[in-house]
Amino acid sequence: MRTDEGFAQWVSTIVDAIQKLGCTYFRVHDSGDMFNPRYAQAWLEVCRQLLEVRFWISTRTWQQPSGALPIFDPIMATMRELAKLPNVTVRPSALNFGDHAPIVAGLHSGSTAAMTDVFRAAQCPAYRQGGYCGACRTCWDDKDIPVSYSRH
């Protein structure tokens, strides 16, 4: 994605693939994160082009600002732009099992793992359902509810 042409081609390829799959809900990473500002910008463009698809992005980019000043981190600036889109949920992820789901300005409610306190976080049902979301779409649709996953 070093050139504008490469950027546009990557975005087009991802948009086409998601459309061909017929996805209405899409988790951006199963494992991984936004690793640089250009990559985050590419996902912003994908999400803008596919307003009919609900995107869920979990991230730990909130923990280490990489900009010249902690107040301006180019990746976090893009993550906040993503969070403004009506079809995108950006959940900051806790760093450790049992930590409270983080609260990060400009992002949605966070996620954690092994937090069994049902008053602090919705409990993900996937681990009782063979690893599948099933009918649950809390991670995508309930932007104000923190989510806790089983230890995995």
N, C-alpha and C positions, 0 to 999 in steps of 0.2 A: 504494500500500500504506500509506496514511496512517491508515486506520481499521482496527479489528479486522475489520469486515465486508469491507473491501477486501483485507486480508491473507488471510482465509479463502477469498475468491473466487479470488484469484490462485493459492493453493495448490491448490484444487479444480480449477481450469482446467488447471494443469500436470499434476496427477495423472491427470485424465481423458485428456488428450492422450497421455501416455506409455502409458497402458493401451490406448487405441484403436490406437496404433501397434504394440502387441504387443512392445515392447522388452524384452529380457532384459538388455541392456547399454546404458548411456546415458552419454554424455559431456556433462557439464553445460555447458561453454562450449567453443566452437571458437575463439572470440576474445572475450576479456573476462574479468572477474573478479568476485569478491564486492566490491561497491562501497560497501556500508554494512551495519551490523549487522542491520537489518530484512530486507534481501534475503537475507543469509546464513541468518537464522532461517527464512525461508520455504523455502529449500532443505532445511534440516534437517527441517522438517515433511514436505516431499515425500518425502524419503528414508525417514523413519520410516513413512510410509503405504505405501510400495512396497518392502517388504522382499524381495520376489521379484525385484526389479530390481537389477543391479549398477551402481553409479554411480562415475564417475571424475571427480574435480575437480582440475584443475591450478590453482595459485594463486601469485601473487607478493605476497599480502597480508602475508606473513611479514616483509617487508623494512622496512616503515615502520609501527611501532606508532602507532595514532591515539588511544589512550586517554590519560587524564590522567597515568598512569604507564606507562612502557614495559612494566612487568611485567603490566599488565592492559590488553589491547587487546580491545574487545568483538567485533570481527570474528574475531580469532584465537581467542578463547574459543569462539566458535561453530564455527570450523573444527576445533578439537580435539574438540568434541562430535560433529561429523560423522565425524571419523576413528575415533571409538569404535564407530560403527555397523558391524555385520558386513558390510553390503552396500555400504559406501562406502570408496573409496580416495582420500585427499587427498594429492596430490603437490606439494610446493613446487617452483617452477620457478626455474632458474638465471636470473640477470639478463643474462648475455652468452653468446654462442656460445663453446663450448670450456671454459666454467667447469665445475667439478665440480658434480654434482647436490647441491643444498643438503641439509643435515641440520637439521631443525627439530624440537625437542622437541614430542611430542604429535601429529605428523603422520607420514605414511609416507615411504618413500624418495622422494627427489626426482627431478626430471627436468632434462635439459639438451639442448643441441643441438650437433652437430658435435664431440662427445667420442668419438673413435674408439677409445679404450682399452676393449676388450671385457672387461677385468678389473675395470673400475670401473663399467660401465653396460651393460645389455642394449641392443643396437642394434635400433631399431624397423625392422621390415621393410616398412612401408607404402609407402615411397618406391620400393621395388623391385616393388611390387604395384599400381601405378596409383593410389597414394594411399589404398588401403584396408587395413584391419587384416587382412582375411582371417581365418584361423583363430586368429591371435595375439590373446590377451587379457591380455598381460602388464600393461598399464597398469591394468587393473581387478583382476586376480586375484593378482598377485605383489607384494604390498604392501611387501616387504622388499628388492626388487630395483630399483636406480636404472635409469632408462631414458634413452637418448640418441636424439634424432631427427636426421635429416639436416638440413643447413642448408636453410632454406626461407624 
